[in-house]
Amino acid sequence: MNKVYDTPEEALEGVLKDDMLIASGGFGLCGIPELLLNAIRTAGNKGLTFASNNAGVDDFGIGILLHTKQVKKMISSYVGENAEFMRQYLSGELELEFNPQGTLAERMRAGGAGIPGFYTKTGVGTIIAEGKDHKDFNGETYIMEEGIFADLSIVKAWKADETGNAIFRKTARNFNPPAAMCGKVCVMEVEEIVPVGTLDPDHIHLPGIYVHRIVKGTHEKRIEQRTVREA
């Protein structure tokens, strides 16, 4: 089975639809699947729900899909770098489900492992816990969080072989592995594709069994808040 596609548009062909749940890797602008996000903008699908640590910035990352009004809901941890996100949320145009970062990562991982729910202490006694099942274990109260089972996962890796075994580079690993695991279909963009057998099995961060489609491309690697020393 050939998993390698020539373009992001081809890699997403037949898997995009309106009102779907998409799990997206990345943290800030680090390790985001920018090429696939651009292809989703071009495709024009509406009513999308994104499970992602954040929504990028106004003109990069998921932020570009906010400007085209393709996103109806975000399941996120941090949204502070995006003015359009704030505007849409405060005006009632965008739904928001806040998740602590560890909870969001575990919800994705749980979905990938087929676990429908788990208990955590994080969020007990806060707005996060409202409407969720509470249970005591050894005298401590926990809340139940549900695993995320996404229709589609889009992620970015540094290097992968032709079967999808992937390596992420340093902090760009972030949410990418759990996001990749929880989707019914996972499309991964990479910087380099190598022949099968090239990668050391002990160095693999994401097994190819989770990856259905791969596309190679050139990435911008933009810095979110670029700060330099004064001359």
C-alpha positions in Angstrom: 0.0 0.0 0.0 1.5 3.3 -1.1 1.1 6.0 1.6 3.2 8.7 -0.1 1.3 11.5 -1.9 2.6 14.3 -4.1 0.7 17.3 -2.6 -1.2 18.1 0.6 -4.3 18.5 -1.5 -3.9 14.9 -2.8 -3.2 13.6 0.7 -6.4 15.0 2.0 -8.6 14.0 -1.0 -11.6 12.0 0.0 -11.2 12.4 3.8 -12.4 16.0 4.3 -16.0 16.8 5.0 -18.0 19.5 6.7 -18.7 19.3 10.4 -15.8 16.9 11.1 -13.5 16.6 14.2 -9.9 17.2 13.4 -7.0 16.5 15.8 -4.0 18.7 14.9 -0.5 18.5 16.2 1.8 21.3 17.2 2.4 23.7 20.1 2.2 27.4 19.3 3.7 27.5 15.8 6.2 24.7 16.6 5.5 21.4 14.8 2.2 22.5 13.2 1.0 20.8 10.0 1.0 24.1 8.1 0.8 22.6 4.6 -2.2 20.5 5.5 -3.9 23.5 7.2 -3.4 25.5 4.0 -4.9 22.7 2.0 -7.9 22.6 4.3 -8.4 26.3 3.7 -8.3 25.7 0.0 -10.8 22.9 0.2 -13.2 25.2 2.0 -14.9 22.7 4.3 -17.1 24.4 7.0 -18.3 23.7 10.5 -15.0 22.1 11.6 -14.1 21.3 15.2 -10.3 21.3 16.0 -8.7 19.6 18.9 -5.4 21.4 19.1 -3.3 23.0 21.9 -4.0 26.4 20.4 -5.2 28.1 17.2 -1.9 29.5 15.9 -1.7 33.2 15.2 -3.9 35.4 13.0 -2.2 34.6 9.7 -0.6 31.2 10.4 -1.6 27.8 11.6 -5.3 27.2 12.4 -5.7 31.0 12.6 -6.0 31.1 8.8 -9.1 28.9 9.0 -10.7 31.3 11.6 -10.4 34.1 9.1 -12.3 32.0 6.5 -15.0 31.1 9.1 -14.3 27.3 8.6 -14.0 26.5 12.3 -17.0 26.3 14.5 -15.4 25.0 17.7 -11.9 24.7 19.3 -10.9 22.2 21.9 -7.8 23.9 23.2 -5.5 24.7 26.1 -4.2 28.2 25.1 -5.6 30.8 22.8 -3.8 34.0 23.8 -1.9 34.8 20.6 -4.9 35.1 18.2 -6.9 38.3 18.0 -9.4 36.9 15.6 -10.0 33.9 17.9 -10.7 36.3 20.7 -13.1 38.4 18.6 -15.1 35.4 17.4 -15.3 33.8 20.8 -16.4 37.0 22.6 -19.0 37.7 19.9 -20.4 34.1 20.2 -19.3 33.1 16.7 -16.9 30.4 17.9 -17.4 27.6 20.5 -14.6 26.9 22.9 -13.9 23.9 25.1 -10.9 24.6 27.4 -8.7 21.7 28.4 -5.6 21.7 30.6 -2.7 20.8 28.4 -2.0 17.5 30.1 -5.6 16.5 30.0 -5.8 17.4 26.3 -2.8 15.3 25.5 -4.1 12.4 27.5 -7.6 12.6 25.9 -5.9 12.2 22.5 -3.7 9.4 23.7 -6.6 7.7 25.3 -8.6 7.9 22.0 -5.7 6.3 20.2 -5.5 3.5 22.7 -9.3 2.9 22.5 -9.9 4.2 26.0 -13.3 6.0 26.2 -12.7 7.8 29.4 -10.3 8.3 32.4 -10.3 10.1 35.8 -8.0 13.0 36.7 -7.6 15.4 39.5 -6.8 18.3 37.2 -9.7 20.7 37.0 -11.5 19.6 40.1 -13.3 22.5 41.7 -13.0 24.7 38.6 -15.1 25.5 35.6 -13.4 22.6 33.9 -15.2 20.2 36.1 -18.7 21.5 35.5 -21.1 18.8 34.1 -18.5 16.0 34.4 -18.7 12.9 36.5 -17.0 13.1 39.9 -15.6 10.1 41.7 -13.6 9.6 44.9 -10.5 7.4 45.0 -8.7 7.0 48.3 -10.3 10.1 49.7 -9.5 12.3 46.7 -12.0 13.6 44.2 -11.4 13.1 40.5 -13.3 14.1 37.3 -13.8 11.9 34.3 -12.6 13.1 30.9 -13.5 11.5 27.6 -11.0 10.2 25.1 -10.9 12.1 21.8 -11.8 10.0 18.7 -11.2 12.3 15.8 -12.4 11.8 12.2 -9.0 13.0 10.9 -5.6 13.7 12.4 -3.1 16.1 10.8 0.5 16.1 12.1 4.0 17.2 11.1 7.1 15.1 11.5 10.8 15.7 10.8 11.6 12.4 9.1 9.6 9.3 8.1 10.1 6.2 6.1 7.6 5.2 3.3 5.5 3.2 5.7 5.0 6.1 8.1 7.4 5.3 10.9 8.2 8.8 12.0 10.7 10.8 14.0 9.9 14.3 15.4 12.7 16.8 16.0 13.1 18.0 19.6 10.2 20.2 20.9 8.4 19.8 17.6 7.3 16.4 18.9 4.9 18.0 21.4 1.2 17.1 20.7 2.0 15.4 17.4 2.2 11.7 18.5 -1.1 11.6 20.5 -2.9 13.7 17.9 -1.8 11.2 15.2 -3.0 8.3 17.3 -6.5 9.4 17.9 -7.7 9.9 14.3 -9.6 7.4 12.2 -7.3 8.7 9.3 -3.9 10.2 10.0 -2.3 12.4 7.3 1.3 13.4 8.1 3.5 16.0 6.5 7.3 15.6 6.7 10.5 17.3 5.8 12.2 14.1 4.6 11.1 10.7 3.4 13.7 7.9 3.7 13.6 4.2 2.5 12.2 1.5 4.7 14.9 0.2 7.0 16.8 3.4 7.2 15.5 4.5 10.6 16.7 2.9 13.8 13.7 1.2 15.3 14.7 2.4 18.8 14.5 6.0 17.5 10.9 5.8 16.2 8.5 8.2 18.0 5.4 7.2 16.1 4.9 3.8 14.5 3.7 3.7 10.9 0.6 1.7 11.9 -1.0 5.0 12.9 -0.2 6.8 9.7 -2.3 6.4 6.6 -1.0 9.1 4.2 2.3 11.0 3.9 3.3 14.1 2.0 6.7 15.8 1.8 7.0 19.6 1.7 9.0 22.7 2.5 8.1 24.4 5.8 8.4 27.9 7.0 9.1 27.3 10.7 8.0 30.7 11.8 8.8 32.0 15.3 5.7 33.0 17.3 7.3 35.9 19.2 10.7 36.7 17.7 13.0 38.5 20.2 16.5 39.6 19.4 19.2 41.4 21.3 19.5 45.1 20.6 22.6 45.9 18.5 
